[in-house]
Amino acid sequence: MNYNLNEIAEFYGGGGHFEASAFIVKNKSIRDLKTELIKDLESRLLR
């Protein structure tokens, strides 16, 4: 299965392309970001 992570990067104000995407998150702990990303990825993968 392939997934375009650029969509997630764009959601967080970043960008890139299919093979290289990035974003910066401020004022959020790694723990909170990890929880949020896991939920987001699960919902996208289960579509």
N, C-alpha and C positions, 0 to 999 in steps of 0.2 A: 504494500500500500504506500502511495506517495501522498504527501500533503504539502501544500504551499504555505510555508510559515510566514510569508510576506503578509498575508491577511492579518495575522496576529500582530506582527510588528506595526502595521498600519493602524490597528486599533489602539495601540499604545503611543501613537504619534511618531513612529519610526517608519522604516521602509526598506527598500532593497529590491531584490528579485528572488526568483524561485530557489536559487542555490546559496544565496547569502543575504540575510536580512538581519536587522538589528533595531533596538529601541533602548531608550534610557528611561528608568523609572526613578522618580524622586519622591521623598516623603512617604515611603512605604517600606516596611521591613521585608527582608528576604522571605521570612516565613509566610507573611501575608501574600506576597507576590506568588510564591510557590503554590499556595492553596488556590489562589485565583486562576493561575495558569493551568493547573491540573483540571479544575472544573471546566474551564473554557475548552481545553483539548478534548476532554471526555465528551462534552456536548457536541463538538464538531465531528468527532470520529463516529459518534453514534447516529448521525443524521442518515 
